Amino acid sequence: MLEAAELPEAQKKAIEVSGKSVLICHAPQGWFAVSNICSHANEKLECGRMKHGIIVCPVHGARFKLETGEAMSAPASKPIETFELRIVDGWVEVRV
């Protein structure tokens, strides 16, 4: 689990949930939980840029919508997985 206060707006953090690497994103548009693995290159997204509700893979520049996981640009053609997220009593909870 992650305390919400630990993650200021416009920041992200990778955590392990049930054996999956999940990227928690606190974007200006809201809170999102997505796979931390790029669907194209199988690389971690945690070092990528996050802006305008999109995460960018740091390796090849593929872009994904945080809300839906949709691949927005080549070389990725498949979406990344998204997860249900909620804030309860100041804690971030993710359902994998």
C-alpha positions as CSV (number, residue, x, y, z in Angstrom):
1,M,0.0,0.0,0.0
2,L,1.0,3.6,-0.5
3,E,0.0,6.6,1.6
4,A,-1.6,9.2,-0.7
5,A,0.4,12.0,1.0
6,E,3.6,10.4,-0.1
7,L,2.8,11.1,-3.8
8,P,2.3,14.7,-4.7
9,E,0.4,15.8,-7.8
10,A,2.4,15.3,-11.1
11,Q,4.4,12.5,-9.5
12,K,4.3,8.7,-10.0
13,K,5.6,5.7,-8.1
14,A,6.1,2.0,-9.0
15,I,4.8,-0.5,-6.5
16,E,4.4,-4.3,-6.4
17,V,0.9,-5.6,-6.1
18,S,0.1,-9.3,-6.1
19,G,3.3,-10.0,-8.1
20,K,2.6,-7.2,-10.7
21,S,4.6,-4.0,-11.2
22,V,2.0,-1.3,-11.0
23,L,2.6,2.4,-11.7
24,I,0.6,4.8,-9.4
25,C,0.2,8.1,-11.1
26,H,-1.1,11.3,-9.4
27,A,-1.8,13.4,-12.4
28,P,-3.6,16.8,-12.5
29,Q,-6.5,14.8,-14.0
30,G,-6.7,12.4,-11.1
31,W,-5.2,9.2,-9.7
32,F,-4.5,6.3,-12.0
33,A,-3.0,2.8,-11.7
34,V,-1.5,1.2,-14.8
35,S,1.0,-1.5,-15.6
36,N,4.5,-0.4,-15.2
37,I,5.5,-2.4,-18.2
38,C,5.4,-1.0,-21.8
39,S,3.3,-3.2,-24.1
40,H,5.8,-2.7,-26.9
41,A,9.3,-3.1,-25.4
42,N,8.5,-4.8,-22.1
43,E,10.4,-1.9,-20.4
44,K,9.5,-0.1,-17.2
45,L,7.4,3.0,-17.6
46,E,8.3,4.5,-14.2
47,C,11.1,6.6,-15.7
48,G,8.9,8.0,-18.5
49,R,7.4,11.4,-18.7
50,M,3.9,11.9,-17.4
51,K,1.8,14.9,-18.7
52,H,-1.6,15.6,-20.0
53,G,-3.0,12.3,-18.8
54,I,-0.4,10.3,-20.7
55,I,2.7,8.3,-19.8
56,V,5.6,8.0,-22.2
57,C,7.8,5.0,-22.5
58,P,11.4,6.2,-21.8
59,V,12.9,3.6,-24.3
60,H,11.0,4.2,-27.6
61,G,8.6,7.0,-26.8
62,A,5.4,5.1,-27.0
63,R,2.6,7.0,-25.3
64,F,-0.3,5.5,-23.3
65,K,-3.5,7.1,-21.9
66,L,-3.5,6.8,-18.1
67,E,-7.2,6.5,-17.9
68,T,-7.7,3.7,-20.4
69,G,-4.2,2.3,-21.1
70,E,-4.8,2.9,-24.8
71,A,-1.7,3.0,-27.0
72,M,-1.5,6.5,-28.5
73,S,1.5,6.3,-30.7
74,A,3.9,3.9,-32.4
75,P,5.8,1.7,-31.9
76,A,3.2,0.5,-29.4
77,S,0.0,-0.9,-30.8
78,K,-1.4,-2.8,-27.8
79,P,-2.7,-1.0,-24.6
80,I,-1.2,-1.4,-21.2
81,E,-3.3,-2.8,-18.4
82,T,-5.2,-0.4,-16.1
83,F,-6.3,-1.2,-12.5
84,E,-9.0,0.1,-10.2
85,L,-7.7,2.6,-7.7
86,R,-9.3,4.4,-4.8
87,I,-8.2,6.5,-1.9
88,V,-9.5,5.3,1.5
89,D,-8.6,7.1,4.8
90,G,-5.5,8.6,3.1
91,W,-4.2,5.3,1.6
92,V,-4.1,4.4,-2.1
93,E,-5.7,1.0,-2.7
94,V,-5.3,-0.8,-6.0
95,R,-7.3,-3.8,-7.2
96,V,-5.2,-6.1,-9.4
